[in-house]
Amino acid sequence: MKTAVSVPDRLFRLAETTARRMRVSRSELYAKAIAEFLERQHGNAIAERLNEVYSRRAARMDPGLQRAQLKCLEKDAPGRDFSRSSATSYLGSSMKRSG
């Protein structure tokens, strides 16, 4: 399908350069970029729905697994306070960034 869109001059020039470097047409570059963007958006929507579902109830974790995770966190960020509440918020923010 043909369509016309307006993009800032700088973005257009970057796209042209990238398309030439990749040896693809401008249309193919734009189609790939849009497809990748939409895939990420779909993934983000799934993660948001899962976060919503799991935020409705408190998570229960095996005490042994919790101790193992805290040890790993302490190795990854020495000197940081990983009391139960701060570790939980750290884990939650890490999950959101990686998801």
CYANA upper distance limits for C-alpha pairs under 8 A (distance plus 0.5 A):
  7 VAL  CA     11 LEU  CA      6.98
  7 VAL  CA     12 PHE  CA      6.75
  8 PRO  CA     12 PHE  CA      6.77
  9 ASP  CA     13 ARG  CA      6.72
 10 ARG  CA     14 LEU  CA      6.74
 11 LEU  CA     15 ALA  CA      6.58
 12 PHE  CA     16 GLU  CA      6.64
 13 ARG  CA     17 THR  CA      6.71
 14 LEU  CA     18 THR  CA      6.58
 15 ALA  CA     19 ALA  CA      6.46
 15 ALA  CA     26 ARG  CA      7.68
 15 ALA  CA     29 LEU  CA      8.07
 16 GLU  CA     20 ARG  CA      6.77
 16 GLU  CA     26 ARG  CA      7.04
 17 THR  CA     21 ARG  CA      6.68
 18 THR  CA     22 MET  CA      6.54
 19 ALA  CA     23 ARG  CA      6.30
 19 ALA  CA     24 VAL  CA      5.68
 19 ALA  CA     25 SER  CA      6.47
 19 ALA  CA     26 ARG  CA      6.22
 19 ALA  CA     29 LEU  CA      6.54
 20 ARG  CA     24 VAL  CA      6.89
 20 ARG  CA     25 SER  CA      8.04
 24 VAL  CA     28 GLU  CA      6.64
 24 VAL  CA     29 LEU  CA      7.00
 25 SER  CA     29 LEU  CA      6.78
 26 ARG  CA     30 TYR  CA      6.68
 27 SER  CA     31 ALA  CA      6.55
 28 GLU  CA     32 LYS  CA      6.57
 29 LEU  CA     33 ALA  CA      6.61
 30 TYR  CA     34 ILE  CA      6.58
 31 ALA  CA     35 ALA  CA      6.57
 32 LYS  CA     36 GLU  CA      6.62
 33 ALA  CA     37 PHE  CA      6.62
 34 ILE  CA     38 LEU  CA      6.59
 35 ALA  CA     39 GLU  CA      6.67
 36 GLU  CA     40 ARG  CA      6.78
 37 PHE  CA     41 GLN  CA      6.71
 38 LEU  CA     42 HIS  CA      6.62
 39 GLU  CA     43 GLY  CA      6.71
 40 ARG  CA     44 ASN  CA      6.53
 41 GLN  CA     45 ALA  CA      6.61
 42 HIS  CA     46 ILE  CA      6.82
 43 GLY  CA     47 ALA  CA      6.75
 44 ASN  CA     48 GLU  CA      6.54
 44 ASN  CA     99 GLY  CA      7.97
 45 ALA  CA     49 ARG  CA      6.70
 46 ILE  CA     50 LEU  CA      6.69
 47 ALA  CA     51 ASN  CA      6.52
 47 ALA  CA     99 GLY  CA      6.99
 48 GLU  CA     52 GLU  CA      6.63
 49 ARG  CA     53 VAL  CA      6.74
 50 LEU  CA     54 TYR  CA      6.57
 51 ASN  CA     55 SER  CA      6.31
 52 GLU  CA     56 ARG  CA      7.19
 54 TYR  CA     58 ALA  CA      8.26
 54 TYR  CA     59 ALA  CA      8.20
 61 MET  CA     65 LEU  CA      7.40
 61 MET  CA     66 GLN  CA      6.82
 62 ASP  CA     66 GLN  CA      6.69
 63 PRO  CA     67 ARG  CA      6.73
 64 GLY  CA     68 ALA  CA      6.79
 65 LEU  CA     69 GLN  CA      6.67
 66 GLN  CA     70 LEU  CA      6.69
 67 ARG  CA     71 LYS  CA      6.75
 68 ALA  CA     72 CYS  CA      6.88
 69 GLN  CA     73 LEU  CA      6.67
 70 LEU  CA     74 GLU  CA      6.62
 70 LEU  CA     82 PHE  CA      7.43
 70 LEU  CA     87 ALA  CA      7.79
 71 LYS  CA     75 LYS  CA      6.86
 72 CYS  CA     76 ASP  CA      6.72
 73 LEU  CA     77 ALA  CA      6.56
 73 LEU  CA     82 PHE  CA      8.11
 74 GLU  CA     78 PRO  CA      5.73
 74 GLU  CA     79 GLY  CA      7.86
 74 GLU  CA     80 ARG  CA      7.54
 74 GLU  CA     82 PHE  CA      7.71
 81 ASP  CA     86 SER  CA      7.41
 81 ASP  CA     87 ALA  CA      8.23
 82 PHE  CA     86 SER  CA      5.98
 82 PHE  CA     87 ALA  CA      5.18
 83 SER  CA     87 ALA  CA      6.34
 84 ARG  CA     88 THR  CA      6.61
 85 SER  CA     89 SER  CA      6.87
 86 SER  CA     90 TYR  CA      6.48
 87 ALA  CA     91 LEU  CA      6.48
 88 THR  CA     92 GLY  CA      6.61
 89 SER  CA     93 SER  CA      6.62
 90 TYR  CA     94 SER  CA      6.58
 91 LEU  CA     95 MET  CA      6.60
 92 GLY  CA     96 LYS  CA      6.83
 93 SER  CA     97 ARG  CA      6.79
 94 SER  CA     98 SER  CA      6.65
 95 MET  CA     99 GLY  CA      6.26
